[in-house]
């Protein structure tokens, strides 16, 4: 592997640690099939090369050390939290203040490959490619823009995939230094990172195949977002009676939640009864056990107090996650941070579930406490909800359930496509499957 002589614009300060690459012993040496060769990074095609990152880079430029804020300006700033594996994450964006002018060299352009130099020990070394997700954006000093030598690397897309391969991620973790919470990858170590370099025609073929799968995932994400928006609009119309389903008429009644459902407020067992080895009843104390849909079993109690039933709606009522909802897929003991909502016999369970989802803003408005928000049982029980006849409740819930099922099917297809891409990366970026 060639020695790196490239000098970066800036370099994180600190001591060198970790070495690049590894060697196989004779005992561990794999069988080398025809057309392949054994290298320091494993078995690769004969016409591929192993080169250091430094030998294929033209330049690496760190971003600017800019002040940033939550208040929106015309200058979004990409930080380490905006870097995912291979792509950008823009759920939370911060901005350079309006009175500060970032340097033009730190403005992102389509195709820029960004490397995360500092983060936690597990996350440092993330690499993503900027795809003009925003009209204008800049990047800060924890990110380095990698500019590749076109004589070595056919496109930034290929470089992005190569640096996000399983082997590259493992090697980047191997050269990270620091503590669990604060770690860095230093430039001199990064330059020695070994990369597999096929001929440029094969690089293009690999990048095209993986880009096609990424495009499919992006289309599915957009379709899922559209379906979610349609469902939200349908909930606003159907759950308030603004739009009526064919065959239904009559006046709706606005009632308190207590009139349509039982609300069971949790009670935490004695702390000495907790365990994580499955003795007793699974315990939900609050948001730690909540996921996107159903709670997860983390701890149990040998002295259960209050219970929810399978199918109950679970509402987080304490802490920063107050208002978060799950559905009980089992019988759980519920602690003080959880309320179980159960439809009464003359109400439809699914309809009440959708009504509680739509009432979350009202629930959050009823919370008390600024540093540790919470909501009591009385406030939950007195939330007002519109109620039609039981038959219309069932019909409305059926429509919304079908929409949820369609969204879930699209999410499953997207997740399967992501797994397919991961498998393709494993095969294509190691040369086990050849495209040319």
C-alpha positions in Angstrom: 0.0 0.0 0.0 1.4 3.4 -1.0 2.5 5.8 1.7 0.4 8.9 2.0 2.1 12.2 1.4 -1.0 14.4 1.2 -1.2 17.3 3.6 -4.6 18.4 4.7 -5.7 22.0 5.3 -6.1 21.3 9.0 -5.6 18.3 11.3 -7.4 17.4 14.6 -4.9 17.7 17.5 -4.0 14.7 19.5 -1.8 11.6 19.7 -1.5 9.0 17.0 -3.1 5.6 17.7 -4.0 2.4 15.8 -2.4 1.0 12.7 -3.9 0.5 9.3 -4.7 -3.0 7.9 -4.0 -6.4 9.2 -2.2 -9.6 8.2 -3.4 -13.2 7.9 -1.5 -16.0 9.4 -0.8 -19.2 7.4 -3.3 -21.1 9.5 -6.1 -18.5 8.8 -5.2 -17.9 5.1 -8.3 -18.4 3.0 -8.4 -20.4 -0.2 -7.7 -18.1 -3.1 -9.9 -18.9 -6.2 -8.6 -18.4 -9.8 -8.7 -14.8 -10.8 -8.2 -13.5 -7.2 -5.2 -12.7 -5.0 -4.5 -12.5 -1.3 -3.7 -9.1 0.1 -3.3 -7.5 3.5 -7.0 -6.8 3.5 -8.1 -10.2 2.3 -8.9 -11.9 -1.0 -9.7 -9.5 -3.9 -9.8 -9.7 -7.7 -6.4 -9.8 -9.4 -7.1 -6.6 -11.3 -8.0 -4.7 -8.2 -5.5 -2.7 -6.1 -5.3 -1.9 -2.4 -4.3 1.8 -2.0 -4.2 4.2 0.9 -6.9 6.8 1.1 -4.2 9.4 1.1 -2.9 8.2 -2.3 -6.3 8.7 -4.0 -7.2 12.0 -2.4 -6.6 15.4 -4.0 -7.4 17.3 -0.8 -9.3 17.1 2.5 -10.8 20.4 3.8 -12.2 20.8 7.3 -15.3 23.1 7.6 -15.5 26.3 9.5 -15.8 26.8 13.3 -19.0 28.8 13.1 -21.5 29.8 15.8 -24.8 28.1 15.3 -28.3 28.4 16.5 -31.8 26.7 16.3 -33.4 29.9 14.9 -33.7 29.6 11.2 -31.5 31.8 8.9 -30.6 31.5 5.2 -27.4 29.6 6.2 -28.0 26.0 7.3 -25.0 24.4 8.9 -24.3 20.7 8.6 -22.8 19.2 11.8 -21.8 15.7 12.9 -25.4 14.9 13.9 -26.5 15.5 10.3 -24.2 12.7 9.0 -25.6 9.2 8.6 -24.0 6.2 7.0 -23.9 7.2 3.3 -26.5 9.9 3.4 -27.5 13.1 5.2 -29.9 13.4 8.1 -31.9 16.6 8.2 -34.5 16.0 10.8 -32.7 18.6 13.0 -30.8 21.4 11.4 -29.0 24.3 13.0 -28.1 27.6 11.3 -25.2 30.1 11.2 -26.4 33.4 12.7 -27.5 36.1 10.1 -24.7 38.5 11.1 -22.0 35.9 10.2 -20.9 35.2 6.6 -19.4 31.7 6.2 -16.5 31.2 3.9 -17.4 30.3 0.3 -15.0 27.3 0.5 -17.3 25.8 3.2 -20.5 25.9 1.0 -21.6 22.4 0.0 -21.9 21.4 -3.6 -23.8 18.4 -5.0 -21.7 15.2 -4.6 -19.5 16.4 -1.8 -18.3 13.5 0.4 -18.2 14.5 4.1 -16.2 12.7 6.7 -17.0 13.0 10.4 -13.7 13.6 12.3 -15.0 13.8 15.8 -18.0 12.2 17.6 -18.6 9.4 20.1 -16.3 6.4 19.8 -19.1 4.4 18.0 -20.1 7.1 15.6 -16.8 8.9 14.7 -15.8 8.2 11.1 -19.3 8.4 9.5 -19.2 9.2 5.8 -22.1 10.7 3.7 -22.5 12.3 0.4 -24.3 15.7 0.0 -27.1 15.4 -2.7 -28.3 19.1 -2.6 -30.9 18.2 0.0 -31.1 22.0 0.7 -30.6 24.9 -1.8 -27.7 26.3 0.3 -25.8 24.7 3.2 -22.4 24.9 4.9 -20.4 22.5 7.0 -18.6 22.9 10.3 -15.2 22.0 11.6 -16.1 18.5 12.8 -16.6 17.5 9.2 -14.0 17.2 6.4 -14.8 17.4 2.7 -12.9 14.7 0.8 -11.9 15.6 -2.7 -10.7 12.7 -4.8 -8.1 12.4 -7.5 -10.2 11.7 -10.7 -7.4 9.6 -12.1 -7.9 7.1 -9.2 -11.6 7.4 -8.3 -14.3 7.6 -11.0 -16.9 9.4 -8.9 -17.7 10.7 -5.4 -20.6 8.2 -5.4 -18.2 5.3 -5.6 -16.0 6.7 -2.9 -19.0 7.2 -0.7 -20.1 3.6 -1.1 -16.5 2.3 -0.6 -16.1 4.2 2.6 -19.4 2.9 3.9 -18.6 -0.7 3.2 -18.6 -3.1 6.2 -14.8 -3.4 6.1 -14.1 0.3 5.8 -16.4 1.0 8.8 -14.6 -1.6 10.8 -11.2 -0.2 9.9 -12.3 3.4 10.7 -13.4 2.2 14.1 -10.0 0.6 14.6 -8.1 3.9 14.1 -10.5 6.0 16.3 -8.9 7.2 19.5 -10.5 8.7 22.6 -13.1 7.9 25.2 -16.6 6.5 24.6 -18.2 9.9 24.6 -15.4 12.0 22.9 -13.3 10.4 20.1 -11.4 11.5 17.0 -9.9 10.1 13.8 -6.7 12.0 13.1 -5.6 12.9 9.6 -2.3 11.0 9.6 -4.2 7.8 10.5 -7.1 8.5 8.1 -4.6 8.9 5.2 -3.4 5.3 5.8 -6.8 3.8 5.6 -6.7 1.0 2.9 -9.3 1.1 0.1 -10.1 -1.5 -2.6 -9.7 0.2 -6.0 -11.1 -1.6 -9.0 -10.6 -0.3 -12.6 -12.7 2.9 -13.1 -15.1 1.1 -15.5 -16.0 -1.3 -12.7 -16.2 1.5 -10.1 -18.8 3.2 -12.4 -20.8 0.0 -12.7 -20.8 -0.5 -8.9 -21.7 3.1 -8.2 -24.6 2.9 -10.8 -26.0 -0.3 -9.4 -26.0 0.9 -5.8 -27.3 4.4 -6.8 -30.2 2.8 -8.5 -31.1 1.0 -5.3 -30.7 4.3 -3.4 -33.1 6.0 -5.8 -35.7 3.3 -5.2 -35.4 3.7 -1.4 -35.7 7.5 -1.9 -38.9 7.0 -4.0 -40.3 4.7 -1.3 -39.5 7.2 1.4 -41.3 10.0 -0.5 -44.3 7.7 -1.1 -44.5 6.8 2.6 -44.3 10.5 3.5 -47.1 11.2 1.1 -49.3 8.4 2.4 -48.7 9.6 6.0 -49.8 13.1 5.0 -52.9 11.7 3.4 -53.7 9.7 6.5 -53.2 12.7 8.7 -55.6 14.7 6.6 -58.1 11.8 6.6 -57.9 11.7 10.4 -58.6 15.4 10.7 -61.7 15.0 8.5 -63.1 11.6 9.7 -62.4 11.9 13.4 -64.2 15.2 13.7 -67.2 14.4 11.5 -66.2 17.1 9.0 -66.4 14.3 6.3 -69.0 11.6 6.7 -68.7 8.1 5.2 -71.6 7.1 2.9 -74.6 5.6 4.7 -74.0 7.5 8.0 -75.9 10.4 9.3 -77.0 11.7 12.7 -75.4 14.0 15.2 -72.1 13.3 16.9 -71.6 13.8 20.6 -68.6 15.4 22.3 -67.7 13.4 25.4 -64.9 13.0 27.8 -62.4 10.2 27.3 -63.6 8.6 30.5 -67.0 8.1 29.0 -65.6 6.0 26.2 -62.6 4.4 27.8 -61.1 3.3 31.1 -57.8 5.0 32.0 -55.5 3.0 34.3 -52.7 5.0 35.8 -49.6 3.0 36.5 -48.0 2.5 39.9 -44.3 1.6 40.1 -43.4 -1.5 42.1 -40.7 -1.4 44.8 -37.3 -0.9 43.2 -35.9 -4.0 45.0 -38.3 -6.2 43.0 -36.7 -5.2 39.6 -34.7 -7.7 37.6 -33.4 -8.1 34.0 -33.5 -12.0 33.9 -37.2 -12.5 33.3 -38.5 -13.2 36.8 -42.1 -12.1 37.3 -44.0 -9.7 35.1 -42.5 -7.5 32.4 -42.4 -3.9 33.6 -43.0 -0.7 31.6 -41.9 2.4 33.6 -41.8 4.9 30.9 -40.1 6.0 27.6 -37.1 3.6 28.0 -39.3 0.7 27.1 -41.3 2.5 24.4 -40.4 2.0 20.7 -42.2 3.1 17.5 -45.1 0.6 18.0 -44.9 -1.8 20.9 -42.9 -1.6 24.1 -39.8 -3.8 24.6 -39.1 -6.0 27.5 -36.0 -4.7 29.4 -36.9 -5.3 33.0 -39.3 -7.4 35.1 -40.7 -7.2 38.6 -41.5 -9.9 41.1 -44.0 -7.6 42.9 -46.3 -6.3 40.1 -48.8 -3.5 40.9 -51.0 -2.2 38.1 -51.5 -4.1 34.8 -52.4 -3.2 31.2 -54.1 -5.7 29.0 -53.0 -6.9 25.5 -54.4 -4.3 23.0 -54.4 -1.4 25.4 -53.2 2.0 24.3 -50.1 2.9 26.4 -49.5 6.6 27.0 -46.2 8.0 28.5 -47.3 10.5 31.2 -44.0 11.6 32.8 -40.7 13.1 31.6 -39.5 14.5 28.3 -41.4 11.8 26.3 -44.8 12.7 27.8 -47.4 12.1 25.1 -45.6 9.3 23.4 -47.8 6.3 22.5 -47.4 2.6 22.2 -49.8 -0.4 21.8 -49.5 -3.2 24.4 -48.7 -6.5 22.6 -48.7 -8.4 25.9 -49.8 -8.0 29.5 -47.4 -5.7 31.3 -47.0 -4.2 34.8 -47.2 -0.5 34.3 -45.2 2.0 36.4 -45.9 5.6 37.3 -44.7 6.9 33.9 -47.4 5.0 32.0 -51.2 5.1 31.6 -53.2 2.3 29.9 -56.3 3.4 27.9 -58.9 0.7 27.2 -62.1 1.2 25.2 -65.3 0.4 27.0 -67.6 -2.3 25.6 -69.8 0.2 23.8 -66.9 1.9 22.0 -64.6 0.6 19.2 -61.0 0.1 20.5 -59.4 1.1 17.2 -61.5 4.3 16.9 -60.6 5.3 20.5 -57.0 4.7 19.7 -57.1 7.0 16.7 -59.0 9.6 18.7 -56.3 9.6 21.4 -53.6 9.9 18.8 -55.3 13.0 17.4 -55.8 14.4 20.9 -52.1 14.4 21.7 -51.8 18.2 21.4 -54.6 18.5 24.0 -52.9 16.0 26.2 -49.6 17.9 26.0 -51.3 21.2 26.7 -52.6 19.7 30.0 -49.1 18.8 31.3 -47.6 20.5 34.3 -44.0 21.0 35.4 -41.4 22.7 33.3 -38.3 20.7 34.1 -40.1 17.4 34.5 -43.4 17.5 32.6 -46.2 15.1 33.6 -49.9 14.7 33.3 -52.3 13.3 35.8 -55.2 10.9 35.4 -57.9 13.5 35.8 -56.5 15.6 32.9 -56.4 12.5 30.7 -59.9 11.4 31.5 -61.4 14.8 30.8 -59.9 15.2 27.3 -62.8 15.9 25.0 -63.3 13.6 22.0 -66.1 13.5 19.3 -68.0 10.2 19.2 -70.4 9.0 16.5 -72.5 5.8 16.7 -70.6 2.5 17.3 -71.2 1.4 13.7 -69.7 4.6 12.3 -66.7 4.3 14.7 -66.0 0.9 13.3 -66.3 2.1 9.7 -64.0 5.1 10.3 -61.4 2.9 12.1 -61.5 0.4 9.3 -60.6 3.2 6.7 -57.7 4.4 8.9 -56.5 0.9 9.6 -56.3 0.1 5.9 -54.3 3.3 5.4 -52.0 2.2 8.2 -51.6 -1.3 6.6 -50.7 0.3 3.3 -48.0 2.4 5.0 -46.7 -0.6 6.9 -46.4 -2.6 3.6 -44.5 0.2 2.0 -42.2 0.5 5.0 -41.6 -3.2 4.9 -40.7 -3.0 1.2 -38.4 -0.1 1.8 -36.6 -1.9 4.7 -36.3 -5.0 2.5 -34.7 -2.9 -0.3 -32.3 -1.4 2.3 -31.2 -4.9 3.3 -30.8 -5.8 -0.4 -28.5 -2.8 -0.9 -26.5 -3.8 2.2 -26.0 -7.3 0.7 -25.1 -5.8 -2.7 -22.5 -3.6 -1.1 -21.0 -6.7 0.6 -20.7 -8.5 -2.7 -19.8 -5.7 -5.1 -17.3 -3.7 -3.0 -15.3 -6.8 -2.2 -15.3 -8.2 -5.8 -17.1 -11.4 -4.9 -19.6 -10.4 -7.6 -18.3 -8.7 -10.7 -20.3 -6.4 -13.0 -17.7 -6.1 -15.7 
